[in-house]
């Protein structure tokens, strides 16, 4: 899953936005589980990037709702 920029978020429709949000949440859960088991993640900065992208998606979703 790629990290999205604001411009890319605005181009997505609502269904795609929700789909990306679910995919990123699943990816974040997998990364956190890998860390909890004691393994080292393949990319250490990926968790932070994923969290920020999820926040961007939620913000865009809330903007559209208003």
C-alpha positions, -999 to +999 in steps of 0.1 A: +000+000+000+014+033-010+014+065+011-011+089-003-007+127-007-035+152-002-039+157-039-044+120-044-069+118-016-091+145-032-092+125-065-107+094-047-144+089-045-160+079-012-160+042-018-124+041-027-116+063+003-133+038+027-116+009+009-081+024+013-088+032+050-097-004+057-066-017+038-043+007+057-058-002+091-053-039+083-017-032+073-011-013+105-025-041+126-001-066+108+029-043+114+020-039+151+015-076+155+049-083+140+065-059+165+045-073+194+058-108+186+093-096+189+102-095+153+116-064+136+095-047+110+108-047+075+106-009+074+108+008+108+093+041+096+064+024+079+042+024+111+044+061+114+037+067+078+007+044+078-007+062+109-003+096+093-020+084+061-049+069+080-053+103+098-053+120+064-080+097+051-102+102+081-098+140+078-108+139+042-137+117+049-149+141+076-145+171+053-167+154+027-194+146+053-197+182+063 
